Amino acid sequence: MNFYQLIMSRARTSRDRPAIAFAGGVATYAMLAEGAVAAARKLDALKLSRSGLVAVDVRNPLHHVMLSLALGLRGIPSASVQFNFNIADSGIPIAALVADQYSKGGGAIRTVLVEDDWFVGAPDWVREKAAALADEDLVRVAFSSGTTGQPKPIALTNRLLDRRLMEAVFAIDLPGTMRLLNMIGMSTLGSYIACVYVLTTGGMLCYASNSQEALQVIRLFGVTELAVAPVQLQALVDLQKKSFEPLPSLRLLGVAGGWTSDALIADATTLMCGRLVISYTSTELGVITTVAAQAVRGLDSAVGYALPWVEIEIVDPAGGPVAPGTIGEVRAKSHALAPYLVDTEDTRRLYRDGWYHPGDAGYMREDGLLFITGRTVDLMNRGGVTLAPDAVEAAFKAQFPVVDIGVFGHRVPGGTEEVWAAVVPVPGFNAAAALEASRRAMTGKHPDRIVEVAIIPRNDMGKVMRAKLKEVVLAELARLEHDPLKPDHARRLIP
C-alpha cells in the first residue's frame, strides 16, 4: 500500500475540510491534493529515479508538505533537511535538493529551485494514481544527529511506516479528529509520522515558526493537540506568564526530545493544558516510553513506561543487566527499529547485539518506570562528581534570567574536566557576576566558565548540539586570541 494514496482518498471525500494551517493561511484537503499533484508533474520533468533520494529544504510548511506528498505519489524517497544541516555530511548519495530561495543550496548536489507556480494548475488531481510500493521500498530518510552533530541517515521502509502509524494510533489515544500544531522540526521522523497520521485520518496539521506565532495559531485555528520539545514548551510558558490568555481548545500537550522538569510540568498544566504526556523517543525506535505527567509529578527525570512492543534494559559497561534503581546505560529494542543507511563505527556502536543504544544513562524502578539521568556521551566528571548538562542548564535558568543556555564539558591541561556554560544573555546580564553567584546558589551544579554567545545551536528536536556548541566557542576564543583556560574569567562571544 502507498500511504500517500490514502491522503489523496481523504482529499476526494473531504475536499473542503482544512488540512494545513499556519500563519500564512489555511489549505483544504482539495488544495493540498491539487498542489501535490501539480508539484509531482513538475518533478516528472526532472526525470528522477525511484532509487534516488530527494532532499527538501523549503520554509513554507504548506509547500514542504505538498512536495513530500508529491514525491511519495511518485514512489520517490524523500528527506526533509533543516536549515543548519549539511546534507553532504550524511554519507549517502542524494539525487537532488528541492529548495526555495532561502536555502543555502546543496553545493555539488543537483539543486532545483521551487517557485510558487509549482503548486497550481492540476484541476484534474482526482484522477491521479499513486505509484505502487512494496513493503521494503524506501519511502523516507531521517537524519538523527542527536547531540553529536554528526548526521546519521535512517531508513523508513513502507513496512516500517505501516508499523509506526499503528504505534501512533496506540500512543496518541485521543478520540475525534486532531488539529495538531507540530513544533518539532520537519527533518525528524516523528514529525513525518505525525504528518502522515493526521492527514490520513482527516485531521488538520498546523505549523508555527516561533512561540508567539504558535499561541496565535492555537487560538485562531482551535488547535487540540500540541507537539513540542521541552525548550519550546518553556518558551510558550514564559509568554503565558507575561500575558496569560486561555487556550480552551487544547486537549493534550505532547512533550518529547529532552528532559522535562517538574517545574515546567506544573507551569504548563496550569497555564496551557491540564493534560500533558511525556514521551521518550528516538528516530531509530520511535516512541519508546510514555506517561501522563500527573503520574510522575515530583519525580524529576521520569520519562514513562515502555510501550507494549518495546523492551528496555539498563546495563553495566560490560553489557550485563543491573538491579532496579541502579544507574547504567539504557538500551532498547522493538519490531519497528529503523536501520541506518550508512555503516560506520558510530552506527555499529549504537546497534549492538540486537539492541539499540541511544547513548542515555538512566535507571528503572521495579515497576518499570524509566528515568533518564543524562547522555552518556555528555556526562561531565568534575573532580569525581558526575554532572548532566541538562541538570546544570535547568539549575542555572532557575537562578538567572537568560534567553537560552547550553552546557558542555571541557577538559583542561592536567586532565580536569570543567563545566562550561554558553548563554544567550538578556539585556543587563553580567556574566562575571552570574558566575560568582552561581557558585553560592547552585550547590555543586555551578559552571566553571560562562561565555556569552549569539545563539545556541539546536537540532530539530530542540536538543543542544553540544559538540557543535563546543567547537564554535573554542574556535571563536582562538580567533579572538583569548586564552580559554584563564581562571575565573567569563567571556563575551557575541559576534
ZIHUTA-V501443 format. One line per field, one symbol per residue. ss: DSSP state (H for helix, E for strand, C for the rest). phi: phi as a letter, one per 40 degrees, with the letter a starting at -180 (. if undefined). psi: psi as a letter, one per 20 degrees, with the letter a starting at -180 (. if undefined). Layout:
# ZIHUTA-V501443
ss->???
phi->???
psi->???
This chain:
# ZIHUTA-V501443
ss->CCHHHHHHHHHHHCCCCEEEEECCEEEEHHHHHHHHHHHHHHHHCCCCCCCCCEEEECCCHHHHHHHHHHHHHCCCCEEECCCCCCHHHHCCCCCEEEECCCCCCCCCCCEEECCHHHHCCCCCHHHCCCCCCCCCCEEEEEECCCCCCCCCEEEEEHHHHHHHHHHHHHHHCCCCCCEEEECCCCCCHHHHHHHHHHHHCCCEEECCCCHHHHHHHHHHHCCCEEEECHHHHHHHHHHHHHCCCCCCCCCEEEEECCCCCHHHHHHHHHHCCCCEEEEEEECCCEEEEEEEHHHHCCCCCEEEEECCCEEEEEECCCCCECCCCCCEEEEEEECCCCCECCCCHHHHHHEECCEECCCEEEEECCCCCEEEEEECCCCEEECCEEECHHHHHHHHHHHCCEEEEEEEEEECCCCCEEEEEEEEECCCCCHHHHHHHHHHHCCCCCCCEEEEECCCCECCCCCECHHHHHHHHHHHHHHCCCCCCCCCCCEEECC
phi->.ccccccccccccbdcccbbbacchbbccccccccccccccccdccfccccbcbcbbbcccccccdccccccccgccbacbccbbcccccgbcbcabcbbccccgbgccdbbccbdccbbgbccdcccbcccbcdcccbabbbccfbcgccbcbcbcccccdccccccdcccfbcgccbccbccdccccccccccccccccgcbcbbacacccccccdccbgdbbbbacdccccccccccccacbcbcccbabbbahicbccccdccccccbacbbbcbbbaccbgcbbaacdccbcgbdgcbhbccdcbbbbbbcdcgcdbcdgccaccbaaacbcccccbcbccccccbbfgbbbcgbbaabcccgccbbcicccbdbbbggbcbcddccccccccbbcbcaabbacbcbdhgccbcbbcbcccdgcbcccccccccccbfgbcccbbbcbcaccbcccgccccccccccccccccccfcccbccfbbbbbcd
psi->poihhhghhhhhilhjppgppahiapprhggggghggghhhghhiilqqiiqppqpnpgohghgggggggghhikpqrppprhkpoihihjqpphqooraiiqirkdipppppprhihkrkmikhhipqqqqprhjpphqpqonicjhiopoppporhghggghhhhhgghglpqrpqnpooipqiiqhhhggggggghhjjappqqqirgghghggghgjlphqpoqqghhhghggghhhhnppqmhhphpoopqjapoqhhhgggghgigpiopppqorqhhibpgrqqphhikpimpjpjaqpqhjpppqpqrhijqqrqpippappqqqqikppqqhporhghhhhopkjqpnikqqarprhjjpppoirphiipqookipppphhhggghghhhppqgrqpqrqpprpiippqopppqoqrpipogghhgghhhhijmijqqhqpqprhqopqaijjqpnhggggggghhhghhjkqoijpqlppqplo.
